[in-house]
Amino acid sequence: MATFGTLSDRLAETLKNLRGKGKLSAADVDGTVREIRRALLDADVALDVVRAFTAKVRERALGDEVNKALNPAQQVVQIVNEELVTILGGQQRRLEFAKRPPTIIMLAGLQGAGKTTLAGKLAKWLAKDSHTPILVAADLQRPNAVNQLQVVGEQAGVPVFAPEPGNGVGNPVRVAKDAVKYAVDRQYDVVIIDTAGRLGVDADLMKQASDIRRATQPDEVLFVLDAMIGQDAVATAKAFQEGVDFTGVVLTKLDGDARGGAALSVASLTGRPIMFASTGETLDDFEPFYPDRMASRILDLGDILSLIEQAQENFDEAEALKMAEKISTDTFTLEDFLKQMQQLRGGSIKKMMSMLPGMGGMKEQLDNFDEREIVRTEAIIQSMTLAERRNHRLLNGSRRLRIARGSGVTVTEVNQLIQRFEQASKMMRTVARGGMPQIPGMGPMPGSHGGARNKQNTKKKGSKSGNPAKRAAEDAARAAGKQAALAAGGTGSGFGLGAGSKDGPSEEELASLQKMLGR
């Protein structure tokens, strides 16, 4: 996710310059705060928010908590992170459901913000959590808005209440009221009302939205805000707050080249929490908004918790525990690996990799990663016999030639897959047994054996690619994966869950998977 790309780069670079300094002078702090101020203003963050944020950071950075810290630079990074969390809203705010169903959720916002698609995303997300939502087509003005909602509802597997054709025909207030009665009669527990928008704020828009709110008494009014509109976000949010009021904000288009000003300003200036974020074009690209996790992403500190949650969604736990046992006993095969990849097909490896700490410096490699490699890798393995999948040591030269022809690749690509499989299996086996494998480019890890042995291992386990750019990318990916594993506070096993663990696959495992699937 390219969330706040430019802002993230600027802040990460500014804070990086502090590292390596044993003690920070007032000039160091002032220079850092000045660069942070410029980065925020360039990202269209509201001036009032910038002033309050930088003043607080400067005050804390010059205080005793930094002066007495063992690592002053790291302490300043922590201060910036904490203050970012504060202006993003502090604590995550969940939906408040009605004591007596149905819970009524009204969506409001300008035309083009993505309300209709967002309605489908929210409905699908709620349905996964055992709710029974229904979508309401109360946008009767925008051409084909009713039809679009019906298409979105069908994609999400959620019913749509649409008694009027729209395109200027029908009374949206009556449709919204009738929808609530319809939901009560048929026992839907959540009603999501898609309302009309305009290209700009006007009196007619506010009156209609206000009338729908009075008629339905919604439990939540969510203001849908395009994260890419910059300074206009604050004015639009304030206008809706005064005209309709809302209980929370949903940010859309966070996958674009958003400069971040909308998100960093709206919660602070309206006092209303950001509750959800839309992070892509598909209906699954939707997630609750966690201020602390978003602050970590902006500062390129990674988002380990979201990574684990997404990994859990894509892995079958019972199957993963079987895989963990196979890895620890050295019986993990290419057939098992194929099953693991097929589980991953439901998610995005690139998106998960972007949540690893330090991946901000590897954007080019991530952008260039072709997820179609999964298909090619599957084709190679599926071209093997069952015996070959279960024992890759049977793969002599003639067998590899046959497999290459059958899968439409070269023998070299088959050889590379086998080599990466062997390397990753060895690394995962070490982790599964409680060890800490040596990673090229990094010093001895906690729990690893020190001394000359580490140096030898480092040499042996480096990338063997003859392409310098590819070799550098692979070594950096290993290093980033290890940093993520340390940040997560533990180790796991294999491409599935750690043995006996309920926390999902470790970041080391996902880094290994990225390496295996790259070419």
MOWO-V983811 format. One record per backbone hydrogen bond with DSSP energy under -0.5 kcal/mol. NH is the residue of the N-H (numbers start at 1). CO is the residue of the C=O. E is the energy in kcal/mol with one decimal. If there is no record, write none. Layout:
nh: <NH NH>
co: <CO CO>
e: <E E>
This chain:
nh: <3 5 8 9 10 11 12 13 14 15 16 17 18 19 19 21 22 29 30 31 32 33 34 35 36 37 38 39 40 41 42 43 44 45 50 51 52 53 54 55 56 57 58 59 60 61 62 63 66 67 68 69 72 75 76 77 78 79 80 81 82 83 84 85 86 87 88 89 90 91 94 97 101 103 105 105 106 106 107 108 111 113 118 119 120 121 122 123 124 125 126 127 128 129 129 130 131 134 135 136 137 138 138 140 145 148 149 150 151 152 153 154 155 156 157 158 161 162 166 167 168 169 172 175 176 177 178 179 180 181 182 183 184 185 186 187 187 188 189 190 191 192 192 193 193 194 194 195 195 196 206 207 208 209 210 211 212 213 214 215 216 217 219 220 222 222 223 223 224 224 225 225 227 227 229 232 233 234 235 236 237 238 239 240 241 242 243 244 245 247 248 249 250 251 252 252 254 256 258 261 262 264 265 265 266 267 269 270 271 273 274 275 275 276 277 278 279 279 280 285 286 287 289 290 291 294 295 296 297 298 299 300 301 302 303 307 308 309 310 311 312 313 314 315 317 320 321 322 323 324 325 326 327 328 329 330 331 332 334 335 337 338 339 340 341 342 343 344 345 346 347 349 352 353 354 355 356 358 359 361 362 363 366 367 368 369 369 371 373 374 376 377 378 379 380 381 382 383 383 384 389 390 391 394 395 396 400 401 402 403 404 405 406 407 408 409 414 415 416 417 418 419 420 421 422 423 424 425 426 427 428 429 430 431 432 433 434 435 442 448 453 454 455 456 457 458 459 460 461 462 468 471 472 473 474 475 476 477 478 479 480 481 482 483 484 485 486 487 488 489 489 490 498 501 510 511 512 513 514 515 516 517 518>
co: <1 2 4 5 6 7 8 9 10 11 12 13 15 15 16 18 20 25 26 27 28 29 30 31 32 33 34 35 36 37 38 39 41 40 46 47 48 49 50 51 52 53 54 55 56 57 58 60 63 63 64 66 22 71 72 73 74 75 76 77 78 79 80 81 82 83 84 86 85 89 92 95 99 189 103 191 104 220 193 222 198 110 114 115 116 117 118 119 120 121 122 123 124 125 126 127 126 190 159 192 161 136 194 138 142 144 145 146 147 148 149 150 151 152 153 153 135 160 169 142 140 166 170 171 172 173 174 175 176 177 178 179 180 181 182 183 184 183 132 132 103 134 190 105 191 136 192 107 193 138 202 203 204 205 206 207 208 209 210 211 212 213 104 104 106 220 221 248 108 222 223 250 225 252 226 229 230 231 231 232 233 234 235 236 237 238 239 240 240 221 221 273 223 276 225 250 278 253 256 43 227 260 261 262 262 263 265 266 267 247 88 249 273 249 287 251 277 285 285 282 284 277 275 288 289 290 291 292 293 294 295 297 296 296 355 303 304 305 306 307 308 309 310 311 315 316 317 318 319 320 321 322 323 324 325 327 326 326 389 389 333 334 335 336 337 338 339 340 341 343 344 347 348 349 350 352 353 300 356 358 359 360 362 363 364 365 366 369 370 371 372 373 374 375 376 377 378 379 380 381 385 386 387 391 392 394 396 397 398 399 400 401 402 403 404 404 410 411 412 413 414 415 416 417 418 419 420 421 422 423 424 425 426 427 428 429 431 430 439 445 450 451 451 452 453 454 455 456 457 459 466 467 468 469 470 471 472 473 474 475 476 477 478 479 480 481 482 483 484 485 486 485 504 498 506 507 508 509 510 511 512 513 514>
e: <-0.7 -1.4 -3.3 -2.2 -2.3 -2.7 -2.5 -2.2 -2.3 -2.5 -1.9 -1.3 -1.1 -0.7 -0.9 -1.5 -0.6 -2.1 -2.7 -2.5 -2.1 -2.9 -2.3 -1.9 -2.3 -2.5 -2.1 -2.3 -2.4 -2.3 -2.6 -1.1 -1.7 -2.2 -2.2 -2.6 -2.1 -2.5 -2.8 -2.1 -1.8 -2.4 -2.6 -2.3 -2.3 -2.7 -1.8 -1.0 -1.0 -1.9 -2.5 -1.1 -0.5 -1.9 -2.0 -2.0 -2.0 -2.1 -2.7 -2.4 -2.5 -2.5 -2.1 -2.1 -1.8 -2.1 -1.6 -1.3 -3.0 -1.3 -0.5 -0.7 -0.5 -3.0 -0.6 -3.5 -0.5 -2.7 -2.5 -2.5 -2.7 -1.6 -2.2 -2.4 -1.4 -2.2 -2.8 -2.3 -2.4 -2.4 -2.4 -2.4 -1.8 -0.7 -0.8 -1.5 -2.0 -1.9 -2.5 -2.5 -2.3 -1.5 -1.4 -1.1 -2.1 -2.4 -2.2 -2.0 -2.1 -2.6 -2.9 -2.0 -2.1 -2.2 -0.9 -2.8 -3.7 -0.8 -0.9 -0.6 -3.7 -1.1 -0.6 -2.2 -2.2 -2.2 -2.8 -2.0 -1.5 -1.6 -2.5 -2.4 -2.1 -2.4 -1.9 -0.6 -0.8 -2.1 -1.0 -1.2 -3.0 -2.6 -0.5 -2.9 -0.6 -2.4 -0.6 -0.9 -0.7 -0.5 -1.9 -2.5 -2.3 -2.4 -2.6 -2.6 -2.3 -2.0 -2.3 -2.3 -2.0 -2.2 -1.8 -1.9 -2.8 -0.5 -0.6 -2.8 -3.3 -0.7 -0.6 -3.1 -0.5 -2.4 -1.4 -1.3 -2.1 -1.0 -1.0 -2.6 -2.5 -2.5 -2.1 -2.3 -2.2 -2.2 -2.4 -2.8 -2.9 -2.2 -1.6 -2.4 -2.6 -2.2 -2.6 -0.5 -2.0 -1.2 -1.9 -1.4 -0.5 -2.3 -1.3 -0.5 -2.6 -0.8 -2.5 -2.0 -1.5 -0.5 -0.5 -3.1 -0.6 -1.3 -2.7 -3.3 -0.6 -1.6 -0.7 -1.5 -2.2 -2.2 -2.2 -0.6 -0.6 -2.6 -2.3 -1.7 -2.0 -2.5 -1.9 -1.5 -3.5 -0.7 -3.2 -1.9 -2.5 -2.3 -2.6 -2.3 -2.5 -1.7 -1.2 -1.0 -0.6 -2.6 -2.3 -1.5 -2.0 -2.4 -1.8 -2.1 -2.7 -2.2 -1.3 -1.3 -3.1 -0.7 -1.5 -1.0 -2.3 -2.1 -1.6 -2.1 -2.3 -2.0 -1.5 -1.6 -1.1 -1.1 -2.6 -0.5 -2.2 -3.0 -1.7 -1.4 -1.8 -1.5 -1.6 -1.3 -1.8 -0.8 -2.4 -3.1 -1.9 -0.7 -0.8 -0.7 -2.1 -1.5 -1.8 -2.8 -2.6 -2.2 -1.9 -2.2 -2.9 -0.9 -0.6 -1.6 -2.2 -1.8 -1.3 -1.9 -1.6 -1.7 -2.3 -1.9 -2.1 -2.4 -2.4 -2.2 -2.2 -1.8 -0.8 -2.0 -1.5 -2.7 -2.5 -2.0 -2.2 -2.5 -2.7 -2.6 -2.4 -2.3 -2.8 -2.5 -2.0 -2.1 -2.9 -2.3 -1.8 -2.2 -2.9 -1.5 -1.9 -2.7 -1.8 -2.4 -0.5 -0.9 -1.0 -2.2 -2.4 -2.7 -1.8 -2.2 -2.5 -0.7 -0.7 -2.9 -2.4 -2.1 -2.5 -2.3 -2.4 -2.2 -2.1 -2.2 -2.7 -2.3 -2.2 -2.3 -2.1 -2.0 -2.3 -2.4 -2.2 -0.6 -1.0 -1.3 -0.5 -2.6 -1.6 -2.3 -2.2 -2.3 -2.3 -2.0 -2.3 -2.1 -1.4>
